[in-house]
Amino acid sequence: MNKKILDDLQAKLGQIMAHSPVKDIERNIRAILTQAVAKLDVVTKEEFEVQRLTLVQMQSKILSLETRLAELEHQIRHQKDVSSKSETGK
């Protein structure tokens, strides 16, 4: 019997809340928040993940190019050293 009374009370409170100004306020707040978020410059998680992966790939490519550039600079310095030594030896 107590269970039935509690269930009835819960049902009546649910009906009151559904038709109360509190529910209207909640709906209005949700609408305002939805509009505010829509105006923000945000991306989806999927778009963010694509950009993150692209960034990781670009960082790897930059590192590879920096390494290659350092190797080429080393070769140029070495060639200059060899050619300057051969010129002084003449």
C-alpha positions in Angstrom: 0.0 0.0 0.0 2.8 2.4 0.8 4.4 1.6 -2.6 1.1 2.6 -4.4 0.9 5.9 -2.4 4.5 6.8 -3.3 3.9 5.9 -7.0 0.8 8.0 -7.1 2.6 10.9 -5.4 5.5 10.6 -7.9 3.1 10.6 -10.8 1.3 13.7 -9.6 4.5 15.5 -8.9 5.7 14.6 -12.4 2.5 16.1 -13.9 2.8 19.2 -11.8 6.4 19.7 -12.9 5.5 19.1 -16.5 3.0 21.9 -16.5 4.8 24.3 -14.2 6.8 27.4 -15.0 9.9 25.5 -14.1 9.5 23.3 -17.1 9.1 26.4 -19.3 12.2 27.9 -17.9 14.1 24.8 -18.5 13.0 24.7 -22.1 13.9 28.4 -22.6 17.3 27.9 -21.0 18.0 24.9 -23.3 16.9 26.9 -26.3 19.2 29.8 -25.4 22.1 27.5 -24.7 21.5 25.7 -28.0 21.6 29.0 -29.9 24.7 30.2 -28.1 26.6 27.0 -28.9 25.4 27.2 -32.5 27.0 30.6 -32.8 30.3 29.4 -31.4 33.0 28.5 -33.9 33.3 24.8 -32.9 34.0 21.6 -34.8 32.8 18.1 -34.3 35.0 15.5 -32.6 35.5 13.8 -35.9 36.7 17.0 -37.6 39.0 17.7 -34.7 40.5 14.2 -34.9 41.1 14.6 -38.7 42.9 17.9 -38.0 44.9 16.3 -35.2 46.0 13.4 -37.4 46.9 15.9 -40.2 49.0 17.9 -37.7 50.8 14.7 -36.5 51.6 13.8 -40.1 52.8 17.4 -40.9 55.1 17.4 -37.8 56.6 14.1 -38.9 57.2 15.5 -42.4 58.7 18.7 -41.0 61.1 16.6 -38.8 62.1 14.5 -41.8 62.7 17.6 -44.0 64.7 19.3 -41.2 66.9 16.1 -40.9 67.4 16.0 -44.7 68.3 19.8 -44.7 70.8 19.2 -42.0 72.4 16.4 -44.0 72.6 18.5 -47.1 74.1 21.4 -45.2 76.7 19.0 -43.7 77.5 17.8 -47.2 77.9 21.3 -48.5 80.2 22.2 -45.7 82.2 19.1 -46.2 82.6 19.8 -49.9 83.7 23.3 -49.2 86.3 22.1 -46.7 87.6 19.5 -49.2 87.8 22.0 -52.1 89.5 24.7 -49.9 92.0 22.1 -48.7 92.7 21.0 -52.3 93.1 24.7 -53.4 95.6 25.5 -50.6 97.6 22.3 -51.4 98.2 23.4 -54.9 
